[in-house]
Amino acid sequence: MPDLPLPPGSTLGVIGGGQLGRMLSQAASRLGFDVVILDPEADSPAGRVSAHQIVAAYDDPHALTALGRAADIVTFEFENVPAESIERLAEAGALVAPGPTALRVSQDRVDEKTFLNAVGAPTVAFAVVDTLDDLIVGLAELGLPALLKTRREGYDGKGQVWIHAVEDAPAALESLGGRPAILEARATFVRELSVIAARDWDGHMAVYPLGENRHEGGVLRTTLAPAAVDEKTPVRARAIAEAILDGLDYVGVLGVELFDLGNDVLLVNEIAPRVHNTGHWTQDGCVCDQFEQHIRAVAGWPLGPTTAHARIEMTNLLGDEVEQWRALSAKADERLHLYGKAEARPGRKMAHVNKVLGAV
C-alpha cells in the first residue's frame, strides 16, 4: 500500500473509459497525476486524454494484474464494473477506492434498498420479485401503479416498466426477460433532488449543495443547482449522505438521488458509487468540482471546498444535439463540455452545457 497522500507524479488507474473516466483523467492531470485507463474500447473517450490505456475486458485477469502494477491507486467510473474485478485487485495488494462493498451494494437494487433503510436513509416500500406469484403479491401489498425493475444493471430508464393493472403483470415480468426483479411503490414527489458527497480515508466528509433534476424518458435532462429549497432540506439530505458514506466506509465521491415528498420528507431513490451526472454543474459552479474532489479523496489529499459561487443549469446533449457545438461555444454565459465520442447515437450522452445563471 502506498503512503498517502499520493504525491504529484503518481499514477491513478481508472476502470472505465467513458465520459466520467475522461473528466476524472482531466482532473487528475491538473493535480499532476498520470492516469491509466482500462477499457475494452481502443479509442475510448477517457483513453484519448490519459497517459496510457489497457485495452481489455473489465474482468480480464492479465489486464487487471497490469493495471494493479501500473497504478498506485485504482478507482472506477461506473458501477457495472464486475465486483469480482475490484476484489481481485484488492486481494493482489492494490489500493482500490471505493472498495468492493460499495460496488456490490449498489449493483443489486434489493441489497441497496435494504442497506439504505438499515443506515437510516429511507426508501420507497419494495418487494422482491423472483416469480409471477411474487409480483402479484407485491402489487397487492404496494398498490398500483408500481414500478418493476431488474435487480441488477439497467440505467437511464432501461430495465424497468410501470404496471398500472394487475392483468399487466405477466407481460411486465416477461419484458424484463425473466431476470430477478424488484417492485417499488410509487413515490408521489414534489421534485427530484440529488446530493453529491465525498469521504476521505480518515472519515472526513464534504457535501455539495443540492441539485434539482428533470428527467425525460428516464434520462437526466437538466440539473439546476444550488436548488431552491427551504433551510431544512439540505440539512436532511446531508445527514442521509453522511450516513450512507459512513455505512459503506466509503472513500471517494458518491451520488445520491432523492425524492422530495414535501413536508420535510426525503426518500432515497438510488445511490451511485462514483462521480455523477447530476454533479456536472460543479465544474462551473464550485472552486473544486466533483471530479477533482474524487481524485483528492482517493489520493489522500485534503477534501476541497464545496461552496457554490454560481448558480448553474446543466443540460445534457443527447445524440445529434451535439452538432450545436458551434453555436453553444459562442455563448458567453455557457460552458460546453464535449465527451469525445465518435458516434452520436440517438439518446446517447455526447456532451453537457453548464449555463451560468448568476452568482449565489
C-alpha positions as CSV (number, residue, x, y, z in Angstrom):
1,M,0.0,0.0,0.0
2,P,1.5,3.4,-1.0
3,D,1.9,6.2,1.5
4,L,-0.8,8.8,1.5
5,P,-1.2,11.4,0.3
6,L,0.0,10.4,-3.1
7,P,2.5,12.9,-4.4
8,P,2.2,14.5,-7.9
9,G,3.7,12.2,-10.5
10,S,1.9,9.2,-9.1
11,T,-0.3,7.1,-11.3
12,L,-4.1,6.5,-10.9
13,G,-5.8,3.6,-12.5
14,V,-9.4,4.1,-13.7
15,I,-11.6,1.2,-14.8
16,G,-13.9,2.5,-17.5
17,G,-13.2,4.7,-20.5
18,G,-16.4,6.8,-20.9
19,Q,-17.1,10.4,-20.2
20,L,-16.8,10.1,-16.5
21,G,-13.4,8.5,-16.8
22,R,-12.4,11.2,-19.2
23,M,-13.3,14.0,-16.8
24,L,-11.6,12.1,-13.9
25,S,-8.5,11.9,-16.0
26,Q,-8.6,15.6,-16.8
27,A,-9.0,16.5,-13.2
28,A,-6.1,14.1,-12.2
29,S,-3.9,15.7,-14.8
30,R,-4.5,19.1,-13.3
31,L,-3.2,17.8,-10.0
32,G,-0.1,16.3,-11.5
33,F,-1.1,12.7,-11.7
34,D,-0.8,10.3,-14.6
35,V,-3.8,8.1,-15.4
36,V,-4.0,4.6,-16.8
37,I,-7.4,3.6,-18.2
38,L,-8.8,0.0,-18.5
39,D,-11.5,-0.3,-21.1
40,P,-12.3,-2.7,-24.0
41,E,-12.8,0.2,-26.5
42,A,-9.5,1.0,-28.1
43,D,-10.4,4.6,-28.8
44,S,-12.3,5.3,-25.6
45,P,-13.1,8.9,-24.6
46,A,-11.0,8.6,-21.4
47,G,-8.1,6.8,-23.1
48,R,-7.7,9.6,-25.5
49,V,-6.8,12.1,-22.7
50,S,-4.8,9.7,-20.5
51,A,-1.2,8.7,-20.3
52,H,-2.0,5.1,-21.2
53,Q,-4.8,2.7,-21.9
54,I,-5.0,-1.0,-21.4
55,V,-7.4,-2.3,-24.0
56,A,-9.2,-5.3,-22.4
57,A,-12.4,-6.5,-20.8
58,Y,-13.0,-5.3,-17.2
59,D,-12.7,-8.9,-15.9
60,D,-9.5,-9.8,-17.9
61,P,-7.1,-11.2,-15.2
62,H,-4.0,-10.3,-17.1
63,A,-5.2,-6.7,-17.7
64,L,-6.2,-6.4,-14.0
65,T,-2.7,-7.5,-13.0
66,A,-1.1,-5.0,-15.4
67,L,-3.4,-2.2,-14.0
68,G,-2.6,-3.1,-10.4
69,R,1.1,-2.9,-11.1
70,A,1.0,0.3,-13.1
71,A,-1.3,2.3,-10.7
72,D,-0.7,3.5,-7.2
73,I,-4.5,3.6,-6.6
74,V,-7.3,2.2,-8.7
75,T,-10.8,3.6,-9.0
76,F,-13.7,3.2,-11.4
77,E,-16.1,5.4,-13.4
78,F,-19.3,3.4,-13.3
79,E,-21.0,0.8,-11.1
80,N,-21.4,-2.0,-13.6
81,V,-17.7,-3.0,-13.3
82,P,-17.7,-6.6,-12.0
83,A,-17.2,-6.5,-8.3
84,E,-15.0,-9.6,-8.7
85,S,-12.5,-7.4,-10.6
86,I,-12.3,-5.0,-7.7
87,E,-11.9,-7.8,-5.2
88,R,-9.2,-9.4,-7.4
89,L,-7.2,-6.1,-7.4
90,A,-7.6,-5.7,-3.6
91,E,-6.6,-9.3,-2.9
92,A,-3.5,-8.7,-5.1
93,G,-2.5,-5.8,-2.8
94,A,-3.7,-2.9,-5.0
95,L,-5.3,0.1,-3.2
96,V,-8.8,0.4,-4.6
97,A,-11.3,3.2,-3.8
98,P,-14.2,3.0,-3.5
99,G,-13.9,-0.6,-2.2
100,P,-15.8,-3.7,-3.4
101,T,-18.5,-3.4,-0.7
102,A,-19.9,-0.2,-2.1
103,L,-19.9,-1.7,-5.6
104,R,-21.7,-4.8,-4.5
105,V,-24.4,-3.0,-2.6
106,S,-25.1,-0.6,-5.5
107,Q,-25.2,-3.4,-8.1
108,D,-28.3,-5.0,-6.6
109,R,-31.3,-2.9,-6.0
110,V,-32.7,-5.1,-3.3
111,D,-29.4,-5.1,-1.4
112,E,-29.1,-1.4,-2.0
113,K,-32.5,-0.6,-0.5
114,T,-32.0,-3.0,2.4
115,F,-28.7,-1.3,3.2
116,L,-30.2,2.2,2.9
117,N,-33.0,1.6,5.3
118,A,-30.6,-0.1,7.7
119,V,-28.5,3.1,8.0
120,G,-31.5,5.4,8.3
121,A,-31.8,6.5,4.7
122,P,-35.4,5.8,3.9
123,T,-36.6,4.5,0.5
124,V,-40.0,3.7,-1.1
125,A,-41.5,0.4,0.0
126,F,-40.4,-2.5,-2.1
127,A,-40.9,-6.2,-2.7
128,V,-38.5,-8.9,-4.1
129,V,-39.8,-10.5,-7.3
130,D,-38.5,-13.8,-8.5
131,T,-41.8,-15.3,-9.8
132,L,-45.1,-14.1,-11.1
133,D,-46.7,-15.1,-7.8
134,D,-44.2,-12.8,-6.1
135,L,-45.2,-10.0,-8.4
136,I,-49.0,-10.5,-7.8
137,V,-48.4,-10.5,-4.0
138,G,-46.2,-7.4,-4.3
139,L,-48.8,-5.5,-6.2
140,A,-51.4,-6.3,-3.6
141,E,-49.1,-5.0,-0.9
142,L,-47.7,-1.9,-2.6
143,G,-50.7,-0.9,-4.6
144,L,-51.0,0.4,-8.2
145,P,-49.3,1.8,-10.1
146,A,-45.9,0.3,-9.2
147,L,-42.5,0.2,-10.9
148,L,-40.9,-3.1,-11.8
149,K,-37.2,-3.1,-12.3
150,T,-34.4,-5.6,-12.8
151,R,-32.4,-6.1,-9.6
152,R,-29.2,-5.6,-11.5
153,E,-28.0,-3.4,-14.3
154,G,-30.3,-1.1,-16.2
155,Y,-29.8,2.7,-16.2
156,D,-31.3,5.8,-17.8
157,G,-34.8,4.3,-17.8
158,K,-33.7,0.9,-19.1
159,G,-34.7,-2.4,-17.4
160,Q,-37.9,-1.1,-15.9
161,V,-41.6,-0.9,-16.6
162,W,-44.6,0.6,-14.9
163,I,-47.5,-1.6,-14.0
164,H,-50.9,0.1,-13.9
165,A,-53.2,-3.0,-13.7
166,V,-52.8,-6.5,-12.2
167,E,-53.6,-8.1,-15.6
168,D,-50.5,-6.4,-17.0
169,A,-48.2,-8.2,-14.6
170,P,-47.3,-11.2,-16.7
171,A,-46.3,-9.1,-19.7
172,A,-44.3,-6.7,-17.5
173,L,-42.3,-9.6,-16.0
174,E,-41.7,-11.1,-19.4
175,S,-40.5,-7.8,-20.7
176,L,-37.6,-8.0,-18.2
177,G,-36.5,-11.3,-19.7
178,G,-37.2,-13.4,-16.6
179,R,-34.4,-11.7,-14.7
180,P,-34.7,-11.3,-10.9
181,A,-36.6,-8.1,-10.2
182,I,-37.7,-5.6,-7.6
183,L,-41.1,-4.0,-7.3
184,E,-41.2,-0.4,-6.0
185,A,-44.1,1.5,-4.6
186,R,-44.9,4.7,-6.4
187,A,-43.4,7.8,-4.8
188,T,-45.6,10.9,-5.1
189,F,-42.9,13.6,-5.0
190,V,-42.7,17.3,-5.4
191,R,-39.4,17.2,-7.2
192,E,-36.3,15.1,-7.7
193,L,-33.1,16.2,-6.0
194,S,-29.6,14.9,-5.7
195,V,-26.7,15.4,-3.4
196,I,-23.0,14.8,-4.3
197,A,-20.9,14.0,-1.3
198,A,-17.3,12.8,-0.7
199,R,-15.4,11.0,2.1
200,D,-11.7,10.5,2.6
201,W,-9.6,7.7,4.1
202,D,-9.9,9.3,7.6
203,G,-13.7,9.7,7.5
204,H,-13.7,13.4,6.8
205,M,-16.7,14.4,4.6
206,A,-17.6,17.2,2.2
207,V,-21.1,17.7,0.8
208,Y,-22.2,19.9,-2.2
209,P,-25.4,21.9,-2.4
210,L,-28.4,20.1,-3.6
211,G,-29.3,19.9,-7.3
212,E,-32.9,19.8,-8.7
213,N,-33.2,17.3,-11.6
214,R,-35.5,16.9,-14.5
215,H,-35.7,13.7,-16.5
216,E,-37.2,12.9,-19.9
217,G,-37.9,9.3,-20.8
218,G,-35.9,8.1,-17.8
219,V,-32.8,10.1,-18.9
220,L,-31.5,13.1,-17.0
221,R,-32.1,16.2,-19.0
222,T,-31.2,19.1,-16.7
223,T,-29.9,19.8,-13.2
224,L,-30.4,23.2,-11.6
225,A,-28.0,23.9,-8.7
226,P,-28.0,25.1,-6.0
227,A,-31.6,24.0,-5.8
228,A,-34.2,26.5,-4.4
229,V,-35.2,24.6,-1.3
230,D,-36.0,25.5,2.3
231,E,-33.4,25.5,5.0
232,K,-34.3,22.1,6.4
233,T,-34.0,20.1,3.2
234,P,-30.2,20.4,2.7
235,V,-29.7,19.5,6.4
236,R,-31.7,16.3,6.0
237,A,-30.0,15.5,2.6
238,R,-26.6,16.0,4.2
239,A,-27.5,13.7,7.1
240,I,-28.6,11.0,4.6
241,A,-25.5,11.3,2.5
242,E,-23.2,11.1,5.5
243,A,-25.0,8.1,6.9
244,I,-24.5,6.3,3.6
245,L,-20.8,7.2,3.3
246,D,-20.1,6.1,6.9
247,G,-22.2,2.9,6.5
248,L,-20.1,1.9,3.4
249,D,-16.8,3.1,5.0
250,Y,-16.6,4.9,1.6
251,V,-13.7,6.7,0.0
252,G,-14.4,8.9,-3.0
253,V,-17.4,10.8,-4.4
254,L,-20.9,9.4,-4.2
255,G,-24.1,10.5,-5.9
256,V,-27.4,10.2,-4.0
257,E,-30.7,10.6,-5.9
258,L,-33.6,11.8,-3.8
259,F,-37.4,12.1,-4.0
260,D,-38.6,15.3,-2.2
261,L,-42.1,14.4,-0.9
262,G,-42.6,17.8,0.8
263,N,-43.2,18.3,4.5
264,D,-39.5,17.7,5.2
265,V,-39.7,14.1,3.8
266,L,-36.9,12.8,1.6
267,L,-36.6,9.3,0.2
268,V,-33.5,7.9,-1.4
269,N,-34.2,6.7,-5.0
270,E,-30.7,5.2,-5.6
271,I,-27.0,5.7,-5.0
272,A,-24.1,5.7,-7.4
273,P,-20.6,4.9,-6.0
274,R,-18.9,7.3,-8.4
275,V,-19.0,10.8,-9.8
276,H,-22.5,11.5,-11.1
277,N,-24.2,13.2,-14.0
278,T,-26.1,15.4,-11.6
279,G,-22.8,16.7,-10.2
280,H,-21.5,18.1,-13.5
281,W,-22.7,21.6,-12.5
282,T,-19.9,21.7,-10.0
283,Q,-17.4,22.1,-12.9
284,D,-18.5,25.7,-13.3
285,G,-20.3,26.4,-10.1
286,C,-17.7,25.5,-7.5
287,V,-14.0,26.0,-6.9
288,C,-13.4,22.3,-6.5
289,D,-15.6,20.2,-8.8
290,Q,-16.8,16.6,-8.2
291,F,-14.0,15.1,-10.4
292,E,-11.2,16.9,-8.6
293,Q,-12.9,16.0,-5.3
294,H,-12.9,12.3,-6.1
295,I,-9.2,12.4,-7.1
296,R,-8.4,14.3,-3.8
297,A,-10.4,11.8,-1.7
298,V,-8.8,8.6,-3.2
299,A,-5.3,10.1,-3.3
300,G,-5.4,11.1,0.3
301,W,-5.4,14.8,-0.3
302,P,-7.4,17.3,1.8
303,L,-11.0,17.5,0.5
304,G,-11.7,20.7,-1.4
305,P,-14.4,23.3,-0.7
306,T,-17.9,22.6,-1.8
307,T,-19.5,26.0,-1.6
308,A,-21.2,27.2,-4.8
309,H,-20.0,30.5,-6.2
310,A,-22.5,30.5,-9.1
311,R,-26.0,29.1,-9.9
312,I,-25.8,26.7,-12.8
313,E,-28.2,25.0,-15.1
314,M,-26.6,21.8,-16.5
315,T,-28.2,20.4,-19.7
316,N,-27.2,17.1,-21.2
317,L,-26.8,17.0,-25.0
318,L,-28.1,13.7,-26.4
319,G,-27.4,12.2,-29.8
320,D,-27.1,14.7,-32.7
321,E,-27.8,17.6,-30.3
322,V,-24.0,17.7,-30.0
323,E,-24.0,19.2,-33.5
324,Q,-25.0,22.5,-31.8
325,W,-21.4,22.8,-30.5
326,R,-20.5,25.8,-32.7
327,A,-23.5,27.9,-31.6
328,L,-23.1,26.8,-27.9
329,S,-19.4,27.6,-27.9
330,A,-20.1,31.2,-28.9
331,K,-22.3,31.9,-25.8
332,A,-20.6,33.9,-23.1
333,D,-22.7,32.5,-20.3
334,E,-22.5,28.8,-21.3
335,R,-19.6,26.4,-21.0
336,L,-19.5,23.4,-23.3
337,H,-18.1,20.0,-22.1
338,L,-17.6,17.6,-25.0
339,Y,-17.0,13.9,-24.4
340,G,-15.0,13.0,-27.5
341,K,-17.4,10.2,-28.6
342,A,-17.1,9.2,-32.2
343,E,-20.7,8.2,-32.9
344,A,-23.8,10.3,-31.9
345,R,-26.4,7.6,-31.5
346,P,-30.0,8.6,-30.5
347,G,-30.3,9.2,-26.8
348,R,-26.5,8.8,-26.2
349,K,-24.9,11.3,-23.8
350,M,-22.5,13.2,-26.0
351,A,-21.8,16.4,-24.0
352,H,-23.2,18.8,-21.5
353,V,-23.6,22.5,-21.2
354,N,-23.3,24.5,-18.0
355,K,-25.2,27.8,-18.2
356,V,-24.2,30.3,-15.6
357,L,-27.3,31.9,-14.2
358,G,-25.6,34.3,-11.8
359,A,-23.8,34.5,-8.5
360,V,-25.1,32.7,-5.5
